[in-house]
Amino acid sequence: MTRLKKLMLEELQLRNYAQNTIRHYLRAVEDFARRFNCPPDRLGPRHIREYQAELFEKRKLSANSIGQHLAALRFFYIKTLRKAWNLAETPYPKKTRRLPTILSREEVAQLLHAARTPGERIMLMTLYATGARNSELTHLKVSDIDSQRMVVHIRGGKGRKDRDVMLSAKLLAALRSHWRYYHRKSSTWLFPSNYRQDRPIDTKTVWYACQKSAQRAGIQKGVHPHTLRHCFATHLYEAGTDLRAIQVLLGHEHLKDTLLYVHLAIQRLNATASPLDSLPLNDKPPDEK
């Protein structure tokens, strides 16, 4: 580990950044240095602008991905090197906000039934039943399943925040059955690694299970673990759950992030009549001339 990398790692850890964020920031700065074959502390705004343009034009990264790279470089220069950062010289690209893919309830059921193994099926059930992120799912412990209060404790979520979500009775029964028949040795983790019981399952394993289940179910939409989190929130809103409650269940800091699901709730959208339907129009077609 180089001196600069060690200093940046220490700064990130002192500020209690999430492990995923730490890995991304370190990789982004390493990639920047490799691009110019030069230590990053010797590079400046001109190099950052050139690097940003290359991410757009050659690598074809999205505006959101480029913004994440710039955030890593900004942290490195301001927090690690204690240098100034001029936003006018290195502007952030305007983010694009696209509506995520949503599965119907029938499609979610098809996805769950198409899982290759009982273990994969229960992982997908847990994602949909709790609205947990992939990384949150993999770090669930057996002790986080509170059957007395019927809640699931999600610890150390985004922003290092804990939250409780509802525990589905169907999920509890499935977890008990799975634990009874497929875990010969005790484990701290709810979903331990197949290779080491003392470690949780990898997020890539969950991603792979989701992809394969979607293929087996014949679902043509793009499906990944976060899709089930979106489905969790959208289906709750369609069922009449208050947006504030959904915000708490998802662990959103701002309500504006939860408002996304208003746009995705197709059942409520279909229940809203078009203003065209209220016009007193003559149904007869116009005379042809």
HELIX and SHEET records of a PDB file:
HELIX    1   1 ARG A    3  LEU A   14  1                                  12    
HELIX    2   2 GLN A   19  PHE A   36  1                                  18    
HELIX    3   3 PRO A   40  ARG A   42  5                                   3    
HELIX    4   4 PRO A   45  GLU A   57  1                                  13    
HELIX    5   5 ALA A   63  PHE A   75  1                                  13    
HELIX    6   6 PHE A   76  THR A   80  3                                   5    
HELIX    7   7 ARG A  105  HIS A  113  1                                   9    
HELIX    8   8 PRO A  118  THR A  130  1                                  13    
HELIX    9   9 ASN A  134  THR A  138  1                                   5    
HELIX   10  10 VAL A  142  ASP A  144  5                                   3    
HELIX   11  11 ALA A  169  TYR A  182  1                                  14    
HELIX   12  12 THR A  203  ALA A  217  1                                  15    
HELIX   13  13 PRO A  225  GLU A  238  1                                  14    
HELIX   14  14 LEU A  243  LEU A  250  1                                   8    
HELIX   15  15 LEU A  255  THR A  258  1                                   4    
HELIX   16  16 LEU A  260  LEU A  264  1                                   5    
HELIX   17  17 ILE A  266  ASN A  270  1                                   5    
HELIX   18  18 PRO A  275  SER A  278  5                                   4    
SHEET    1   A 3 ILE A 145  ASP A 146  0                                        
SHEET    2   A 3 VAL A 151  ILE A 154 -1                                        
SHEET    3   A 3 ARG A 163  MET A 166 -1                                        
END                                                                             
